[in-house]
Structures are given as C-alpha cells and as structure tokens.
Amino acid sequence: MSACAEHEPLLRLLHSGAAASALRRLLDTHGGAAAALAAGRRDWASHGVDAVACTALLRPDAAALARSLSWLEAPTHHLLGWGDAAYPPLLRRIASPPAMLFVAGDADLLWRPTVAIVGSRTATAGGRVNAGHFAAALARAGLCIGSGLAAGIDAAAHQATLDAGGMTVAVLGTGPDIAYPARHRALMARIAEAGAVVSEHPPGTQPLRTHFPSRNRILVGLSLGIVVVEAAIRSGALITARLAGDAGREVFALPGSIHNPMARGCHRLIREGAALVETPTEVAETLAPLVRDLVRGLRGELASCPVEPEREAAGLPDLPDINRLWEALGHDPTGMDELLDRSGLTAAAVSSMLLALELEGRVAAEHGRYSRIGV
C-alpha cells in the first residue's frame, strides 16, 4: 500500500473536525481508519461524531487533504494514528490523548524519557540562562528535552539542548509546517533535523489562542516531569504545570527573587506542592526511578524467552529481538533506517530496545546514530 493510500483515511477523519475522543472510539471499534470511514453516518454519530463532522466525512475538503498528503511525502514527515504501534505509550495514558500526531523529524524520540522545560515568553535574561543550563545538563544526562517553541524559556531550552548535542521535541499549537512565532522558523527547522517537531493539527493550521492549552496537554503527556523556570501568576506555564500535576507527572519549579514578577508563578507552584529545585541533578535524581520504570514497561511489551547460554554469559539482554538488534549494531555509528533493514524489526520495537540498551550503558547514541559499547 502506498503512503498516500495508507494516510488518506486517517487524514479524512482528522480533517472532518470531529473530536479526538470520537475519532479514538471509531478507531478502537473498527480497528482502522478505512473501516471506520466505511461504517457510515449512523455509526459515526453513535461514536460521538457531530453532524458537521459527519458531513465533512462524506464530502472531504480536497485541497486540505492534498496539502496534508503533500507534506507527508517528505521522508522525515510522519503521521501516527491512535491505532499505530509507534504511537507514544506515555501519551496514551493522559485523559484526552490526540487521535493522531504529525511528526517532522525522528518520531522515535517520542518514546524516550522526556522532561519538559517551560516558562514565560517574556523571560528575564537570568531565566533564559537558567533554562539553557537545565536543558543542556539534563540532555547530557540522557533525557530528551520537550518544550513548545515559544519565545523566552521554550526557545532557550531548545537552543541549549541542540547546542549540547542533545535530543529535543517541540510540540506546536500550529500545523507542523508553521513556526510560531515566525522568527523561530530556523530554530524549528533545526529541531526537525536533529530532534522532532510534533503537532496534532494538519499542515497549514495557523496559530489560534485555543490551540495552545491543547498543545500543552500533549507536551505533558510525552513527559515524565516538567520544570517551570519562570512564570507569572497568570500564565500558560502554570496551566501546563497544573495539567502535569493532574496527569501524575512530576512538577519542579525554580525559585527566584521576590522582586521578580516572573518568579511569582513558580513560588505559587512551590507553595502548592511542586518540588523546589536549584540544580539539574535534583531533577535527574527524582526522575531516575521513573526512567527505569518506563524502560521496564517498554521492554515488558516485547515477548521474552531464554537466550542461548553463550549470550547470557556475555551479559546481553534476555530478549530475542534485542539479540537480533545487537547483531545489527556495530561499533561504527549506524542510522535507524539501516538498523531496521538489518534487524527486520519495527521502528517502535527498535526504538524502545535502543533506549534500554543505552540506559544500560551498552549502546552509544549521537546525532541519531547508534553503536555498541564494548563487546
């Protein structure tokens, strides 16, 4: 099946404007987008698709579909549907996960342990320095850094992570092809090349005020915890922090001067129970058990059986698929596409196993290429 044929049913569902909850129910019931589309108007309505969306499903916007299909023709552009094995597992667990995601860049990063760094768009110079310091240090510790590409703290976190050679994910409130603010177009392109740009909105979607709280829930859903660097009392960063608390994520806040209005939101979060942190190490140490739990959970999704005695003696992981991946790896850095070809495994499986091997100190990762450490 061609990429266009595979994506078009999902895109028709998305472009209908139906609520994500209704689309998830349709996909769960019918097992795929094509079957959901074939079910008909009465079935759509029974799953919560409103009348306007039902009409849009019957008479799709050809121009909008063509724009999305054209965007997906790029080899580094992806569409992850609710039923896809590659859909990020942590994101599935939030109260209102998106029915599908557009991703520019490395979609496998959405499986990695991530910490979100957020804060004021009008951050102070000191706030930007702190955001960059935390981002670079946590990235060097192996965590992926998530943020929202906004001015101020977000941009500082993304930039510092890239400069440190780390992994970063930008979650947008626009389509995956629209930088907001526009002056961050070059930064967004750099993130798409070295990390991942994510949106639940189709290409061409312009920034709307209502999109950004919705964007924040995705950032929270992809993250194990969130660090608020600077925030006013009334700010999007505080909304994001409260979403994180509601989702059971760790919430950290940096204290500041009592004379800095951008510190007052952080002080309120601390009074409400957020962890006061002064160093990146405090964040990394708190998240370490959650990272281990995440890795165990990902590995638990893979079928296990005993390995040959010589592999056990060599100390290799006890999963047969990891043995296949280990054989595919060499001491020279190897890209993901080549590993998929050599191993015959799915991208989602390889990504989770590489994460486990990397955290065990058996694999080195640099700029999207992987190599063995040791024998």
N, C-alpha and C positions, 0 to 999 in steps of 0.2 A: 504494500500500500504506500502511495506517495505521501510525503509530509503534508501536502495540501489536503489530500483526501482524509488523512488522519485528523488534521486540525480543524477542518471546516465545521463538523458537527459541534465540537466544543465551542468554537467561536460563535456559531449561530445561537447557542444557548446563552453565552455571555452577552452578546450584542442585543439580546432581547430586552435587557434591563431587568430581568427577574431577580428577586432577592437571592443572595448567596445561599440562604437556608433552603429555599425551594429548589435551587439547582443541585445542591448536595443531596436532597431527598430523591430527586429524579435520578441522579447518577447512581445512588445506592440501590434504588428499586430496580432499575433496568440494566445495571451493570456496565453501562457505557453511554456515550453521548448519542451515537447513531440510533440505538434502540430507544433512548429517551425521546428523541425527535420523532420517531415513528409512532410513538404511543398516542398522539393526537390530543386535541384541545381539551377534551373532558378529563383525560388523565393528567394533563399538565395542571389544570385547575385544581384537581384533587390533591396535588402536591404543593399547592400554595402559590402557583404562578398566577399573577393577576391578569385581568382582561387585556390591558395594554400590552403586556409582555407576551401573552398568547397570540395576539395579532402580529406582533413583531416576529414571533417564531414562524408564523405562517407566511409572512411577507418580509423577509430579512432585508436589511439595508445593504445592497450590493456593494456600494462604494466603501462602507465601513469594513465589510468583510474583506474586500480586496486589499485595503490598507493593512489590515492585520496579517493577512496571508503574505503580503509582500514583505512585511517586517520579519516574519518568521523564516523567510528564505535564507537569511544570513546564518552561517553555520554555528555562530555563537549565540544565536537567539533561540529561546526555548519557551514552550507552553506546558506547564504542569497542571494537569487536571486532578480533580479530587480523587479519582479512582486510580491515578498513576502510582506505581510502586516508588517512583522518585519523589513524590510529594513529601515535604519535610515532616518527619514524625512529631517533633515538638509542636509544630503549628497546628496539627490535628487536634491537640488537646485543649485549645482555648475555646471559649464559649461560642465564638462566631467566626470560625475559620473561613477564609475565602474559598470559593468553589474552584478557582483556578488562578494561576500566577504566571505572568510574563517575566522571563529572566533573560537579561543580557549579560553574558559572561559565563562564569563557572557555576552552574546550578548545583553542583555537588557541595559547594560551600554552605548551602542551606541545611546541611546535615551536621555541620561541625559545631562544637561547643562555642557559643557566641555570647558576648557581653555587649549590651547596648550602652552607648555613651551619648547623653543628650543634655540639652540646656538652652540657654537663652540665645535668640537670634541677635540680640544686641549685647553680646557678652563683652566684658571688660578684657583688656589685654592680658591681665593675670588669669582670667578664666580660660582664655584660649590657650595660654601656655599650660595650664593645669590639664586641660582636655587632651592636648597633644602629649603631655608627659604620661598620663594614664594610658592613653591609647597605645603609644609606642611600647611601653613596658608590658602591658597585657598582651599585645600582639607577639612580642618576643617570647612570652611565656606559652605561646601556642594557641591562644584564644583568637577567634575571629571577632572583629570589631564591627558592630552594627550601628548605624545611625540613619538620619533622614535627609541628608544632603542639604539641609537648610543652612542659612548664614550663621555665623557665630560658632557655637560649640560644635555643632554637627560637622561643619566643614573642617574645623581644626582637628577633630578626631579622625576623619577620613584621611586627611592630608598626612598627618603624622604616621598613621598606620602604613600608608603606601610608602612613605619615605623610609620607614623601618623595614621594608620588605615583607610586611605582614599581610594578612587577609582581611578584607573589609567588604561589607554588604551595605548597600544604600537602598532603603525602602522609600519609594516615592508616593506622593499623593497625586501624581500626574500619570500619563501614559509612560511606558518605558523609553520613549523616544523624546520626551520633553523634560529639559532641565529646568528646575525651579529652585532658586532664582536663575534667570537666564545666564548670568555671569558664571555660573558653575558648570557650564556646558563642557569645558575642558576637563574639569575635575570628574564629572560624570563619565566622560569617555575613558579617562584613566582608570576609574573604578571598574568599568565594564571590561577593560582589557586585563586587569590584574586581579579583580575580585568579581563581584556580582551586583547588578542593578535589578531591583525587584519591584513589580507593581501588579496590583490586581485589576488595573484599568487598561483597556486596549490602547494601542498606539494612536496618537493624535489627541488623547484626552488632556484638556487644558486644566490648570490648577483651579480648583474650587474650594472654598472655605470648608465645606462639609467633608471633603476628601481627607483632610489631614488628621482628624481624630481617628478616622477609619484606618489610615495608614499606620498610626501609632500602635494599633492593636496587633498588626502584623509584625512590626518590629519587636514588640513584647513577646509575641508567640514564638518567634525564632530564637529568643534569647533565654539563657539561664538566669540572667540578672541584668539589672540596669543601674548605671551610675549617673546621677544627676550632678553636674558640675556647677552650674549657676542657673537660677530660675527666680523670676519674680513671683509674687504671691498669686497673681492670676496669669498663668502661662500654660502653654501646651506641654511643657516638660513635666509640670506637676500632674497634668491629666495622664500623661504616659506613665508616670510613676505609680499613680493610683490604679491604672489598668494592670500594671505589673503586680502590684500587691494583690489585686483581685484574682489574678491568674496564678498566684502562688509562686511568683518569681521573687528572687532576692532583690531588695531595693537598697542602694547605697547613696549617700549624699555627702558632698564635700562642704564643710563649714566655711564661713567667710567672715569678713568684718561686719560688725553690727551697723556700720555706716554705709554698707553696700546694698542698695535695694535689690541687686541681683542675687544676694545671698539669702534673702528672707524666705524664699520658697524652700531652699534647702534646709533652713533652720526649722521651718514648719514640718517638713518631712521627718526630720530627726525627732522632733517632739512627738510625732505620730507613730514612731517606731522604726523608721529607716535606720540602717546602720551608718554611724558616723565613720568615715574613712579619711585617712590622711595620706596613705601610700597605696600604690597599686598592689603591693604584696598582700595587704589586708583583703583586697577584693579577690585576688587569685587564691589565697588560702581558704576563704569562705566558699568559693565555687569549686574547689578541687574535689570534694566528695560528690558534688552534683555531676561533674565531668565524668568521674568514674562510674557513677550510676548510669549516665547516658550511654557510655561506651558498652557497659554490660548489657543494657537494654538493646542496643543495636546488634550486638553480637548474638544475643538471645533470639533475634529474629531469623538467624541463619540456622539451618539444620546442622546438627552436630553428630559426629560419630568418632570412634577412636582412630588415631592416626597410626601409621606404621611405627614400630619401636624405634627405628633409627631417627625418625623425625622427632619423636618425643624426647629421645636422648639429646637431640640437638637443641631442645628448648623452644621449638617452633610452636605457634598457636595450634590448638587442638580442633580446628575446623577444616574439613577437607577443601572447602572453597578457598580458605586462606592459603592452604598449601598450593593450590593452583595459582593464586595470585603471587605467592612467594616465588614460584618458579618463573613467573612472567617478569618479576622485578630483577633488575641487575644492579651493579654498582655504579653504572652510569645513569644520570638522571633520565627518566622516561616519562613522557607525557601520558595523560589519561587515555587519549584515544588509542595509543599503542598498547597500553595495558589492557584495555577492553578487547582489542583484537587478539592479543596473545593469550589471554585467560579465558575468553569466551563468556565472561560473566557480565551481569548488568551493571550499569553505571551506579545505581543505588547501592548494590552489594559491594562493589569495589570501593566506593567512597567510604562506607561505614567500616570496612576492613582496614583500609589505609589509615583511617583515624585511629583504630585500635592499635595497629602496629606502630604508628607514630608515637602514641602516648606511652607505649611500652618501650620506646627507645630503639625499635628495630628498623624504622624507616625514617629517612630524612626527606622533608618536603621543602622545595624552594621554587617560587615562581611557577607553581602548577606542575612541577615535575618531581618525580619520586625516585628514590634509590635506596638500596639496602644499606644498613649499618651493620658491620660485622659479617659473619659467615652467611 
